[in-house]
């Protein structure tokens, strides 16, 4: 660990903080959280998942801030309204929907109030959406909601193939990024976990040189590159592991907690 004070800890969730069964050792976390409180360290969950899903993993007393949906929606500690949300772009949303709807690619579209899925989406894909989006509505006409949609993500068995086939056809307002073994997210240009984390850090007067971040996938790369000390999980892709300051044990081994136990004051 770099010899500088830690002011902020940021963690991705799936594949990083959470075990493969979507749990974490809460008692062990609370001991670490107490150490963070005593040292004045902020704790941020930075994930591609929806705020309401992320919030369900913690108690209000844990004092967690959220950079939800790849930093598009930012929530300060204890606040139910976002500190930041991106502006809608109806024309770009319609262009994206044209592709997804015409090819019947299972997807979730995000709005500031919740997420939407098309009524034609197969049930198995709808179940996937419900895992990560706790505020979720099924709608008949997605185009009728183009004025609300700010980002989206698809569920596909082969994200690399999807990127090769469709990334050059996507509207310029969105940047595709592989977010999981079967997930591709469409981030609004200028929005990612690093930008979201920087907005939160600026809000608190924290320099990201004094932050440590944990991640496992390509949608974590900007965040990992933006902090003073970066940690990838042993289960991360080789490209991710090669780009960081340290590799932690896997998420199945509670690698985040292991590293924090070692480096926190």
FENMO-V261613 format. One record per residue. N is the residue number from 1. RES is the residue in one small letter. SS is DSSP state (H for helix, E for strand, - for the rest). Layout:
N_RES_SS / N_RES_SS
//
This chain:
1_x_- / 2_x_- / 3_x_- / 4_x_- / 5_x_- / 6_x_- / 7_x_- / 8_x_E / 9_x_E / 10_x_E / 11_x_E / 12_x_- / 13_x_H / 14_x_H / 15_x_H / 16_x_H / 17_x_H / 18_x_- / 19_x_- / 20_x_- / 21_x_- / 22_x_- / 23_x_- / 24_x_- / 25_x_- / 26_x_H / 27_x_H / 28_x_H / 29_x_H / 30_x_H / 31_x_H / 32_x_H / 33_x_H / 34_x_H / 35_x_H / 36_x_H / 37_x_H / 38_x_H / 39_x_H / 40_x_- / 41_x_- / 42_x_E / 43_x_E / 44_x_E / 45_x_E / 46_x_E / 47_x_- / 48_x_- / 49_x_- / 50_x_- / 51_x_H / 52_x_H / 53_x_H / 54_x_H / 55_x_H / 56_x_- / 57_x_- / 58_x_- / 59_x_- / 60_x_H / 61_x_H / 62_x_H / 63_x_- / 64_x_E / 65_x_E / 66_x_E / 67_x_E / 68_x_H / 69_x_H / 70_x_H / 71_x_H / 72_x_- / 73_x_E / 74_x_E / 75_x_E / 76_x_- / 77_x_- / 78_x_- / 79_x_- / 80_x_- / 81_x_- / 82_x_- / 83_x_- / 84_x_E / 85_x_E / 86_x_- / 87_x_- / 88_x_- / 89_x_- / 90_x_H / 91_x_H / 92_x_H / 93_x_H / 94_x_H / 95_x_H / 96_x_H / 97_x_H / 98_x_H / 99_x_H / 100_x_H / 101_x_H / 102_x_H / 103_x_- / 104_x_- / 105_x_- / 106_x_- / 107_x_E / 108_x_E / 109_x_E / 110_x_E / 111_x_E / 112_x_- / 113_x_- / 114_x_E / 115_x_E / 116_x_E / 117_x_E / 118_x_E / 119_x_- / 120_x_- / 121_x_- / 122_x_- / 123_x_H / 124_x_H / 125_x_H / 126_x_H / 127_x_H / 128_x_H / 129_x_H / 130_x_H / 131_x_H / 132_x_H / 133_x_- / 134_x_- / 135_x_- / 136_x_E / 137_x_E / 138_x_E / 139_x_E / 140_x_- / 141_x_- / 142_x_H / 143_x_H / 144_x_H / 145_x_H / 146_x_- / 147_x_- / 148_x_- / 149_x_- / 150_x_- / 151_x_E / 152_x_E / 153_x_E / 154_x_E / 155_x_E / 156_x_- / 157_x_- / 158_x_- / 159_x_H / 160_x_H / 161_x_H / 162_x_H / 163_x_H / 164_x_H / 165_x_H / 166_x_H / 167_x_H / 168_x_H / 169_x_H / 170_x_- / 171_x_- / 172_x_- / 173_x_- / 174_x_E / 175_x_E / 176_x_E / 177_x_E / 178_x_E / 179_x_E / 180_x_E / 181_x_- / 182_x_- / 183_x_E / 184_x_E / 185_x_E / 186_x_E / 187_x_E / 188_x_E / 189_x_- / 190_x_- / 191_x_- / 192_x_- / 193_x_H / 194_x_H / 195_x_H / 196_x_H / 197_x_H / 198_x_H / 199_x_H / 200_x_H / 201_x_H / 202_x_H / 203_x_H / 204_x_H / 205_x_- / 206_x_- / 207_x_- / 208_x_H / 209_x_H / 210_x_H / 211_x_E / 212_x_E / 213_x_E / 214_x_E / 215_x_E / 216_x_- / 217_x_- / 218_x_H / 219_x_H / 220_x_H / 221_x_H / 222_x_H / 223_x_H / 224_x_H / 225_x_H / 226_x_H / 227_x_- / 228_x_- / 229_x_E / 230_x_E / 231_x_E / 232_x_E / 233_x_E / 234_x_- / 235_x_- / 236_x_- / 237_x_- / 238_x_H / 239_x_H / 240_x_H / 241_x_H / 242_x_H / 243_x_- / 244_x_- / 245_x_- / 246_x_E / 247_x_E / 248_x_E / 249_x_- / 250_x_- / 251_x_H / 252_x_H / 253_x_H / 254_x_- / 255_x_H / 256_x_H / 257_x_H / 258_x_H / 259_x_H / 260_x_H / 261_x_H / 262_x_H / 263_x_H / 264_x_- / 265_x_-
//
